[in-house]
Amino acid sequence: MRHWPGLLCLLLSFVSVPVSAAEPASTSYELPRWSIEQPRENRYLSAHGLRAFAGGYSEDGLELWTFPLQIAAGYRPGFVIDGKMRDGLAYLVSAEVDPLGMTRHYAGPGFSLRERVEARGRLPGVIVRYEMEGEDIGLEIRFRPSLNLMWPAAVGGQELAWDARAKGFLISEPRRQFRALVSSPQATEHSEPNNDRRGSEFGLPLFLRLQPQACGTKRCAELLFAGQSEADEDVHATTAALQQPASAEDAARFVSSERLRVTTPDADANRALGWAQIALEQAWTCNARLGCGLVAGYGPSHGARRPQYAWYFAGDGLVGTRALIHEGRFERAAEELAFILRYQHPDNGMIWHEMSQSAGFLDWAGDYPYMYVHVDIAFDFIGVLAEYVRASGDTGFLRRHWPAVLRAYRYCLSTRDPDDGLPRVPADKMSANEQDRLTDELTLSAAWVETAQAMSALARVQGDEVLGREAASAAGQARIQLRKRYRDEAGRRWISGFSHAGKAGESTSPADLAAIRSGAATDAEVDATLGQLSRPAYLAAWGLRSRPDTAADYDPEAYSRGSVWGLGTAMAAETLWRAGRPEQAATLWRSLVSWAGADSPGHMHEVMRGDRPEPQRESVPEQTWSSAAFLSAAVHGMLGLDVDALAKRLRFAPRPPAGWDRLAVENVRIGDGRVDLRWRSIANGAELEIENRGAPFLLLWEQGQGEGARPVVIERRIATGHTRLGVP
């Protein structure tokens, strides 16, 4: 439980390639790939489906999940050479990932092997295909059986049996509700199942020995992991389905000629942006009992059956939803918002915090303290919803869910202190800072300002002018009170919050930036605060520290007292761009580009240490909100793209890093239409070409003239077709 506040041209193309067991013809699309040459240590590799995933560090072995069920852990291949089993890790030479899965390459004396791991669509299973060349050696696959639900639910009485017809281990429990099958058509030898509790322990490693068979000029084998947790599922049927060629729908999730594409002069930035979009799609997970939504990330389980963070957090989902809005994926954004509202507290309107994948088997809200514990999520939800309605023009969504939105707003109102009108954290709840458990936080009060503003806009869309005026007035009053409570005039600093004993908290970069976003800071204070964030105490080469290294309680390894967050760094960059500090913003944003290659290829970690660019010990290698915030900062900050579909208006305010003389942004959605923008810097000015494939719209082009200078603003109605504009 925690909370803290160009692109590759992915064209779907069919090509003719030889068919093999390791690469079915139907998956031969031009997908982006990320290769690494040293995958033996500290490289998290994964394959993602809607109902299943496989992932892990090669030195630890892979975990295999068919949500909400863990099938196995510690999966790793070995090679039978001269009659002896050799650990495959010693022969692992390189790896490659793409949106559909991962491929590892092994080489040994006289042989090479390609191991392809994929999870397919909504199938509750994972397929591993092996393709071997050279010497005819055997494969020995080892894994630990699990057949257990994600924490805190559990399955008892697991048993193993050998299914001779399927050539695999059938793992079951007495009720037969949960089952798993780990099988291979090429299996020749296997561990002997032992269910004698006096002489065995379930969960000890098993082995399957495979003999690859001829497939063209090579030899191939496959291993299948199938899970069953629902009455309409069957592990044998899932196994058969996994052996069929992958459908075009799998690739279509990641490649589309209509997906937002950003192209810059920096190939590394382009790749990081493209993979941020891929990571956001890979976070979309479907649970048979809970529905489909964004999970918070992926990483190894830490001592329990709970892969980090492959379950549902509403707060993380809202960060992801902002990125979906910014890339014009309005349908998916609406799905996530509806998913969040589905589990709103039925009595008080509170928005939930987190759900395990196993929540459908438990009284999750009644028996566990994690569902309704974060007061800040309801505030964030209303702000993101307002951004969605404005950008998409989907007033129907707002109308259908208006009663639920009102309940969420009333919950926010219920937390306010009667004296100053600012929110307080109830004694049995928490807000963004879980470590210090404050009575109130500047970030929460700033969120209330934004929430009230957002609710004013939503109410007016609904035609409720009275509520619109009331909410706008509440926002103005809150801004005044926020300054009174959290501004330390003598110390010239912002107070992050107050403890239960009334002690003022230290300054933090999230709190300082929240004060700016709320509008409570004066221009001089904005300059002073943003200037502080550029100093070495805050700024590391790999991002922004959550707390300066000069603070009394600074700890570079601590989760929230000095480490560098991908989310916080990206949010700071976006704030800096929108505050007219493009050079400082670009420095921060570009510091995150290298994160995409630091561990899991194409994905960004959650937190780096504050004293060196290494993942913090609690960090997750594939953190959805890090990738999502990086994408949002580029689109909403660097490009200054802001769509108002209700007014049929597009704002474009590019402030690229120094040295970038061109940008291309394709497939910007405005209502039902799409727009391509091609910007380039010319002598003493800039030029913009616009291709409008939709209805006419109003363009506000804000062209920056240097740090601190007022931008030139061109307001022009753009007709369907091609338009060229220039700023001298």
Secondary structure by P-SEA (a helix, b strand, c coil): cccccccccccbbbbbbbbccccccccccccbbbbbccccccccccccccccbbbbbcccbbbbbccccccccbbbbbbbccccccccccccccccccccbbbbbbbcccbbbbbbbbccccccbbbbbbbbcccbbbbbbbbbbbccccccccccbbbbbbcccccbbbbbccccccccccccccccccccccccccccccccbbbbbbbbcccccccbbbbbbbbbccccccaaaaaaaaaccccaaaaaaccccccbbbbcccaaaaaaaaaaaaaaaaacccccccccccccbbbcccccccccccbbbaaaaaaaaaaaaaacaaaaaaaaaaaaaccccccccccccccccccccccccccccccccccaaaaaaaaaaaaaaaaacaaaaaaaaaaaaaaaaaaaaaaccccccbbbbccccccccccccccccaaaaaaaaaaaaaaaaaaaaacaaaaaaaaaaaaaaaaaaaaaccccccccccccccccccccccccaaaaaaaaaaccccaaaaaaaaaaaacccccccccccccccccccccccccccbbbbaaaaaaaaaaaaaaccaaaaaaaaaaaccccccccccccccbbbccccccccccccccaaaaaaaaaaaacccccbbbcccccbbbbbbbccccccbbbbcccccccbbbbbbbbbccccbbbbbbbcccbbbbbbbbbcccccbbbbbbbbccccbbbbbcc
